[in-house]
Amino acid sequence: MDIDIIDDNNDLRELYQEIIETGGFNAKGYACAEDYIKSQKCTSSSIAVITDVCMPGKSGYELINEVKKNNPKQRFVVITGTPQKGYIKEARACFYVQKPVKMDKLIDVITLLSLCSLAGNSDLPPACKLISDLDSFGICDWKCPHQN
């Protein structure tokens, strides 16, 4: 079960990868959106793509929009220290998490996304909404991007 991490901060990317792997998942890191897109990974679904927002080149929100063109079911987690900077409402993510990230929260997010990918998400959105930092992002109308 794969998790892809896109963050230009090498130390954070490696930390997230280590924590996710400790939780029993496979994780692969990319330094920028363009590296992820070039890897062709964006055409197949992983459990989730965790992306920073402010990076050189494409932002995390631009990455979400680009990947969803070819892979609309891909799940995304936005992690950023500047929650309201560059927010694009159409780039809907499953989770929004403000840095610094509590590591137990990261594992909770990945666990919920794993359950969603395995069994569907009919009962998960209330739990997802509770652990997302929606207020920090100024998001008051979040809906699960994978529910009809």
Protein Blocks (a to p, Z undefined) as FASTA:
>chain_A
ZZddddfblklmmmmmmmmmmnopacdddfbfklmmmnommmpccfbdcddfbdghjafk
lmmmmmmmmmmmbccddddfblmgopafklccfbdcdddddfklmmmmmmmmmmmmmnop
klmmmmmmmmpckklnopakbccfkbZZ
